[in-house]
Amino acid sequence: MCKRPTFSDHYLQTFNRPDVTLVDTADHGGITAMTESAVVVGEQKYEVDCVIFATGFEVGVSGIVSGALPVYGRDGAPLLGTWMRGGPRTLHGFYSHGFPNLFHLGPLQNASAVNFVHILQEQATHLGAVVAEARRRGVTVVEPSKDAEEAWVATIRELAPDNSRFQAECTPGYYNNEGKPRPGSMTYGPGPVAFHELLRRWRAEGGMEEVLAGDR
């Protein structure tokens, strides 16, 4: 669980093959350009027949959390600054009071699992239902009430699993913030099956009122 094992005994040896070139793009901030037939790094062109494009090696860090994509809510309040003062605050991990029509996808203050494609599908289904109901009602602002947000934060704090020992014993990686474990867990302890059932009940039993009551 600290590291995902590869399923090949020959992966690392691949970099030593004469027909393989490992290109360090650090000095150029990444790939400089792409042409019809080449990938360009700095002034060097690397002719290719096929490009398989991946997102890189920084896992689980959104532009919002890193500060690369600043988000501002009511009265110009910065989301990152607000969270830094009191920790992340959401309802179900999807939206925050004071930041209307902003939707989060990811593992923050909800439940994750190894099959993250399934997690994102469940999240998209939920948010799609919220937006559809807002349109049906003619509501233009989707934003959780302060009380609903505070209740969910309290739920997370009560039920979050204590994984500090696990993180402390892991070799550095994104699980433990590269060897600097974050204080506390932000995960819904009962797990993804229970969380997705909670969302279905919330939708069916009037929970929409907590996010579609209009101007906060």
C-alpha positions in Angstrom: 0.0 0.0 0.0 2.9 2.4 0.3 4.0 1.8 -3.2 2.3 0.3 -6.2 4.5 -2.6 -7.5 5.1 -2.8 -11.2 4.2 -6.0 -13.0 7.3 -6.2 -15.1 10.9 -7.2 -14.1 12.2 -5.4 -17.2 10.8 -1.8 -16.9 13.9 -0.1 -15.5 16.3 -1.9 -17.8 14.4 -0.4 -20.7 16.1 3.0 -20.1 19.5 1.4 -20.8 18.5 0.1 -24.2 20.3 1.7 -27.2 17.1 2.6 -28.9 15.7 4.5 -25.8 16.3 8.1 -25.0 15.3 9.5 -21.6 15.0 13.3 -21.9 15.3 15.5 -18.8 13.0 18.6 -19.4 13.6 20.2 -16.1 15.9 23.0 -17.4 13.2 24.0 -19.9 10.1 23.7 -17.7 8.8 20.8 -19.7 8.3 20.2 -23.4 9.0 23.4 -25.4 6.9 22.6 -28.5 5.5 19.9 -30.6 5.6 19.8 -34.4 4.0 17.5 -37.0 6.8 15.0 -36.5 8.8 15.8 -33.4 8.8 16.7 -29.7 10.9 19.7 -29.0 12.8 20.3 -25.8 14.8 23.5 -25.7 16.4 23.6 -29.2 16.5 19.9 -29.6 14.0 18.0 -31.8 13.1 14.4 -31.2 11.5 12.8 -34.2 8.7 10.4 -33.3 6.1 8.3 -35.0 3.6 8.2 -32.1 3.1 10.2 -28.9 1.6 8.8 -25.8 0.8 11.8 -23.6 0.6 11.5 -19.8 -0.1 14.0 -17.1 3.3 13.8 -15.3 4.3 12.6 -11.8 2.7 15.1 -9.5 -0.3 13.2 -8.1 -3.2 14.5 -6.1 -2.2 18.2 -6.2 -4.8 20.4 -7.8 -4.1 23.9 -9.1 -6.3 25.2 -6.4 -4.4 23.5 -3.6 -1.0 24.4 -5.0 -2.0 28.0 -5.7 -1.4 27.8 -9.4 -5.1 28.3 -10.1 -6.3 30.9 -7.6 -10.1 30.9 -6.9 -12.0 33.8 -5.3 -15.5 33.7 -3.8 -17.8 36.2 -2.3 -16.3 39.6 -1.6 -13.0 38.5 -3.2 -12.3 35.9 -0.5 -9.5 33.5 -1.7 -10.4 29.8 -1.4 -6.8 28.7 -0.6 -6.4 31.5 2.0 -9.7 30.6 3.6 -8.7 26.9 3.9 -5.3 27.7 5.2 -6.8 29.5 8.1 -9.2 26.8 9.3 -8.6 23.8 7.1 -10.7 22.7 4.1 -14.4 23.2 4.5 -16.9 21.5 2.2 -20.2 19.7 2.0 -19.5 16.2 0.9 -16.2 17.4 -0.5 -17.9 19.0 -3.5 -18.7 22.7 -2.7 -17.9 25.3 -0.1 -19.9 28.1 1.6 -19.0 31.5 0.2 -17.9 30.1 -3.2 -21.0 29.7 -5.3 -21.1 27.5 -8.3 -17.7 26.0 -7.6 -17.6 22.2 -7.7 -14.7 20.1 -6.6 -13.9 16.6 -7.9 -11.4 14.5 -6.0 -10.8 12.7 -2.7 -11.0 15.7 -0.3 -13.6 15.2 2.5 -15.3 12.3 0.8 -14.4 8.7 0.2 -11.8 7.4 -2.3 -10.9 3.9 -3.5 -8.3 2.2 -5.7 -10.7 2.3 -8.7 -10.7 6.1 -9.0 -12.5 6.0 -12.3 -15.5 4.6 -10.5 -15.1 7.3 -7.8 -15.2 10.1 -10.4 -18.2 8.5 -12.1 -20.1 8.5 -8.8 -19.1 12.2 -8.2 -20.1 13.2 -11.7 -23.4 11.5 -11.3 -24.1 13.3 -8.0 -23.1 16.8 -9.3 -25.0 16.2 -12.5 -28.1 15.5 -10.4 -27.6 18.7 -8.3 -27.1 20.9 -11.5 -30.2 19.3 -13.1 -32.3 20.0 -10.0 -31.1 23.6 -9.9 -32.1 24.0 -13.6 -35.5 22.5 -12.9 -36.1 24.9 -10.1 -34.7 27.9 -11.9 -32.0 28.3 -9.3 -28.8 30.0 -10.5 -26.7 29.6 -7.3 -25.5 26.3 -6.0 -23.8 26.8 -2.6 -24.0 24.9 0.7 -25.4 26.6 3.7 -22.9 27.3 6.5 -24.7 24.9 8.8 -24.6 22.1 6.3 -20.9 22.7 5.7 -20.1 22.8 9.4 -22.0 19.6 10.0 -20.1 17.7 7.3 -16.7 19.0 8.5 -17.7 17.7 12.0 -18.7 14.3 10.4 -15.3 14.0 8.7 -13.4 14.9 11.8 -15.4 12.3 13.8 -15.1 9.5 11.3 -11.8 10.0 9.6 -9.5 7.0 10.0 -6.2 7.5 11.9 -3.6 6.5 9.3 -0.7 8.4 10.9 1.3 5.2 11.7 0.8 3.9 8.2 2.0 7.2 6.7 5.0 7.5 9.0 6.2 4.0 8.1 5.9 4.5 4.3 8.8 5.4 2.1 8.4 8.9 0.7 5.6 9.2 -1.9 2.4 11.1 -2.5 0.6 9.0 0.1 2.6 10.7 2.9 3.4 14.0 1.3 6.8 12.8 0.2 7.8 11.7 3.7 6.1 14.6 5.5 2.7 13.2 6.6 -0.1 15.7 6.8 -1.8 16.1 10.2 -5.1 14.3 10.3 -7.1 12.6 7.6 -9.7 14.2 5.4 -11.4 11.0 4.4 -14.9 9.7 5.2 -14.0 6.7 7.3 -16.9 4.3 6.5 -15.6 4.1 3.0 -16.8 4.6 -0.6 -19.7 2.2 -0.6 -21.2 3.9 2.5 -20.5 7.3 1.1 -22.2 6.8 -2.2 -25.2 5.4 -0.5 -25.2 8.5 1.8 -25.3 10.7 -1.3 -28.2 8.7 -2.8 -30.2 9.1 0.3 -29.3 12.8 0.6 -30.6 13.3 -3.0 -33.8 11.3 -2.3 -34.6 12.7 1.1 -34.5 16.5 0.5 -30.8 17.2 0.8 -30.9 19.5 -2.2 -32.3 22.2 0.1 -28.9 22.5 1.7 -27.4 23.7 -1.6 -30.3 25.2 -3.6 -31.8 27.6 -1.2 -30.7 30.6 -3.2 -28.5 33.5 -2.1 -26.6 32.8 1.1 
